[in-house]
Amino acid sequence: MVAFHELSWAPFLLLAARLPLWSAATSVIHETFRRSGANTEMGFALYQIFQQAGLPAPAMTLEMPLGNDPEFIRWVPDVLGSLLPLAQRFDLPLRPLGDLNTLPQRIQAEVSASNSVVTWMALVGAWSRKSA
């Protein structure tokens, strides 16, 4: 049995678009990863990767955690803070985010005002079994 879990940003970014500040922050994070060379759609690439490795086509699933509490939401400003030097080096649009010191509170306020949930990146699971 061979199994992997990888991310897919596409559904996450699509669902983030309804909240402007959340969307702007997650877009900067995504673009920073993308420009640094990360494959932000590795999850969906697993189907071909398994077969290229000589394994049978995998069974696959997609899961997206949902939430709206501060602990669930705070990863966005936390990750953005960690990636800030790279985002600046890539000259990504940080101005729409406003004051980064107040970003966590403003994102939480936006999500709370929406009376909804936000997602994390989609987790794509793939597994396959090669006969002996």
N, C-alpha and C positions, 0 to 999 in steps of 0.2 A: 504494500500500500504506500503510495506517495501522495502527500497532501500539502498544499500551500494556501496561505491567506495573503492576499495583496489588496492594495487600495485601487479604487476608481474614483476620480474626482468629478467626472462628467455629471452624474446625477446630483451630486452634492452642490456643484456650482449652479445647476439649473434650479434646484429648490431654494438656494440662497438668494436668488435674484429678487425675490419679493420683498426683502428687507434691505434697503439701500446701504446702510452702514455695515451690516453683517456681510453683505455681498462685496462691498468695496474691500473690506479687510481680508475676507477669504480669497478674493481674486488676487490680491497682492501676495499672499502666502503661496497660492498655487503657482503664480507666475515666477516667483522666486525659486521655487523648487524646479519648475520646468526649465528656466534659464540656467540653473546650476547643473542640468543634465539628468535630473531624475525623470524616470518614465512615470508620469502621473496616471497612466492607464494600464499599469502592469497587470492589474486584476483581469481585465478582459484579454490581455495578451497570453494569459496562461493556457488558453485552449490550444493555441498553435505551439506554444513552447513545449507542452507535454508531448505533443506528437513529434515535434522536431527532435526531442530527446529519445524517441523510439518507444514512447509509452502510448497506450490506447488513449483516445480522446477522453478527457476527464468529464465526470459529472461536476456540475457547478451550481453555486448558490450565490445570492447577493443579499447582504444584510445592511441596514442603515440604522444605527442608533439614533433615537429621538429624545429631545429633552428641552427644558427651558429654565432649569434652576441655575443659579450662579456658578456652581462647580462644573456643570456641564458646559456652560457657555465660555468660561474663562480661558479655555485652551486657545481660543482665537487670539486674544490680545497677548497671551503668554508666548505663543509660537511666533507671532508677529514681532514681539520684542526681541526674541532670540535671533530672528532672521533680518532684523532692521539693517545691520551693516551691509548685508548682501543686497537687500532691496534697494538701498541707497546707491550701492555700486552699480546695480543694473538700471538705475534712474527710473524706478517704478513710481507710479503716481501716488504719493503719500499725502498730498495736500487734501484730497477728499476725505481723509480720515480725521482731519482736525488735530487737536491736541492729543498726542499719544498718551499723555499722563492721565487723561480722563476717559480714554477709549473704553476701558472695561465697564465703567459705569454707564456710558452712553450706549454701548452695545446691549447691556442688560436692560436698560430702559426701553430701547427699541423692541427687543424681544418681548418684554413684559407688556408693552403697549399693544403689541400685535395679538395678545391673548392666544398664542399659538406655540408651537415647538419649532426648533431648528434641528438640523441633522448634523452628524459628523460625516466624514467621507464614507462612501460605500465600501464595505468589506466583501471582496469576492473570494469565495472558497472554491478550490478545485481539488479533486482527488481522483485517483485512478489506481488500478491494480494490474500488474503485468503478470501473466501466467508464467509459471516456472518452466 
